[in-house]
């Protein structure tokens, strides 16, 4: 399992959930459910990292997630 933060949101245009790995430019995935989008994103992250390793490009370290507390 990777440690990259994930952002997920509903897209009316795509009629599904979009999951994004903000630390990895262009790395995102679609799913009918939030869980499906997250599972697909894990595969996309693995492929993104593999492509960087193959081409010799650096792979950024995962950023620390920001947690906001509201009253």
Secondary structure, DSSP 8 states (H G I E B T S, - for coil): ------EEEEETTTTEEEEE-TTSTT-EEEESSHHHHHHHHHHHHHHHHHHHHHHT---------------
